[in-house]
Amino acid sequence: MVVDKQDQWFAELEQENNERLAELEIAMQEEDRLHAIKSAKIKVKTEKSAAFQAKHPRLSFLKRYSLIIIMLLSLCVTVGFNAVMFLE
């Protein structure tokens, strides 16, 4: 009688384990599919970026260094304002 309960318990445990393995397999397949979609999107994005940079190199330069350019322009305005105020 104890052996039957143990066998039944092991059978239920094995069945639960198989269900979890099946769910894990499905989740891994879904993850692989999503990874393939994301990598395809990234590939398309890099190709578009490369094409844009080849077509508009100056604009891509401005886009890349916009923060530095804005800081330099504000510095020039500040220095110019201080020079005008000092000279008056």
C-alpha positions as CSV (number, residue, x, y, z in Angstrom):
1,M,0.0,0.0,0.0
2,V,2.8,2.4,0.8
3,V,4.6,1.4,-2.4
4,D,1.5,2.2,-4.4
5,K,1.3,5.7,-2.9
6,Q,5.0,6.2,-3.6
7,D,4.6,5.0,-7.2
8,Q,1.5,7.3,-7.6
9,W,3.4,10.2,-6.1
10,F,6.4,9.6,-8.4
11,A,4.1,9.3,-11.4
12,E,2.5,12.6,-10.6
13,L,5.9,14.2,-10.0
14,E,7.1,13.0,-13.3
15,Q,4.0,14.2,-15.1
16,E,4.4,17.6,-13.5
17,N,8.1,17.7,-14.4
18,N,7.2,16.8,-18.0
19,E,4.6,19.6,-18.1
20,R,7.2,22.1,-16.8
21,L,9.7,20.9,-19.4
22,A,7.1,21.3,-22.2
23,E,6.4,24.8,-21.0
24,L,10.1,25.6,-20.8
25,E,10.6,24.3,-24.3
26,I,7.7,26.5,-25.6
27,A,9.1,29.5,-23.8
28,M,12.6,28.9,-25.2
29,Q,11.2,28.6,-28.7
30,E,9.3,31.9,-28.2
31,E,12.4,33.6,-26.9
32,D,14.4,32.4,-29.9
33,R,11.7,33.7,-32.2
34,L,11.7,37.1,-30.5
35,H,15.5,37.2,-30.6
36,A,15.4,36.5,-34.3
37,I,12.8,39.3,-34.8
38,K,14.8,41.8,-32.7
39,S,18.1,40.9,-34.5
40,A,16.4,41.4,-37.9
41,K,15.1,44.8,-36.7
42,I,18.5,45.8,-35.5
43,K,20.0,44.7,-38.8
44,V,17.5,46.8,-40.8
45,K,18.1,49.8,-38.4
46,T,21.9,49.6,-38.9
47,E,21.5,49.4,-42.7
48,K,19.3,52.4,-42.7
49,S,21.7,54.3,-40.4
50,A,24.6,53.5,-42.7
51,A,22.7,54.6,-45.7
52,F,21.7,57.8,-44.1
53,Q,25.2,58.6,-43.0
54,A,26.5,57.9,-46.5
55,K,23.9,60.1,-48.0
56,H,24.1,63.0,-45.4
57,P,27.5,62.9,-43.7
58,R,27.4,66.5,-42.5
59,L,24.0,66.1,-40.9
60,S,25.1,62.9,-39.2
61,F,28.1,64.7,-37.8
62,L,25.9,67.5,-36.4
63,K,23.5,64.9,-35.0
64,R,26.4,63.0,-33.3
65,Y,28.1,66.1,-31.8
66,S,25.0,68.3,-31.2
67,L,25.6,68.6,-27.5
68,I,29.2,69.7,-27.9
69,I,28.3,72.1,-30.6
70,I,25.5,73.7,-28.4
71,M,27.9,74.0,-25.5
72,L,30.6,75.7,-27.7
73,L,28.0,78.1,-29.1
74,S,26.7,79.0,-25.6
75,L,30.3,79.5,-24.5
76,C,31.0,81.8,-27.5
77,V,27.8,83.8,-26.7
78,T,28.8,84.1,-23.1
79,V,32.4,85.2,-23.9
80,G,31.1,87.7,-26.5
81,F,28.6,89.2,-24.0
82,N,31.3,89.5,-21.3
83,A,33.7,91.1,-23.8
84,V,31.1,93.6,-24.9
85,M,30.2,94.5,-21.3
86,F,33.8,94.8,-20.3
87,L,34.6,97.1,-23.3
88,E,31.8,99.5,-22.4
